[in-house]
Amino acid sequence: MASSEFNAKSLYDLTGLVALVTGGGTGIGYMIARGLAANGAKVYIAGRRASVLQKVVENTPTSEGEIIALQMDVTSKESILQCRRVIETNEGKLHILVNNAGQVGPTEPFLSDLSAPECKDGESFGSALFKEDPQEWSDHYSVNVFSIYFTTTAFLGLLEKGTKECKIPGYTSSVINITSISGIIKLAQDHFCYNSAKAAASHLTKLLSTEFAVKGIPVRVNAIAPGVYASEMTTDVIPAEIVDKIGQGISPVPAKRDGSAEEMAGTAVYLASRAGGYVSGQEIIMDGGYCAVNPSVR
């Protein structure tokens, strides 16, 4: 075996591959899109705000690869299918699908304040939580959970074609779901809805991976569970002293910082490349040690 096969460029080369990143215009989605494009993939970034996507395309140097804006609402089946038609017409296949679109949903700020009147007894606590709007929960699950299911199934045929037509030995197309440590930690972190939705997304990752495997569909499904990263749901820059406030943990983040764009992009590139070709049905936790020092399901 030639030693060049172990070079980073060979292991992580995505040249000739086509990728779609939902929520790719900002935050973690943009970090991943840039990483995929910089390593050779042709990347479509999808989102509801066409102006945001187009600004990203215009501001990304051509030297960093090819990024294309594609307006899509992940809560609309018709919008998802329209985007599938665009990619099918333009490319005829897909190799990498990153389900990143998401939002925070309803919050309960009193959860982190034991002196709050809502926390004085069970009656007060239950009543405060019961006031939440069920429609907000439904809308939130539509973005954070339903979208993964419907986007993945809509593009599954194109992903299968991506595997069959790829010239990289042993390569299989890859779905990467962006979940969260909030679906792993056993604290509500001021948002029961968001945490339970992310837990659902984590399990959905495993369900899809297993069902594809037993049905003989050559598409891998994995997830990345980020800890504190800069995004529209947090802020573009997170000072070290703010990281623990966002994490809402019992113990502080051991790394004493938020995650970097390079770390996020690098992990996505690994899962999408032939270097990660033997990884399936897994969820990689990227949290600076947060789950190691706080109560979690793993």
Protein Blocks (a to p, Z undefined) as FASTA:
>chain_A
ZZklmpmklmmocghiacddehklgcjllmmmmmmmmnopacddddfblmlmmmmmmmpc
fknopcddddddfkbmklmmmmmmmmmmmnopafbdcdfbccebjcdfklmmmkbmklmp
mklmmmmmmmpcfklmmmmmmmmmmmmmmmmmmmmmmmmmmmmmpcbghiacdddddddf
klmpcceklpaklmmmmmmmmmmmmmmmmmmmmnopacddddddddddddfklcfbdcfk
lmmmmnopabdcfklpacdfklmmmmmmmmmmmklmmgghiacddehhmmmmcccfZZ
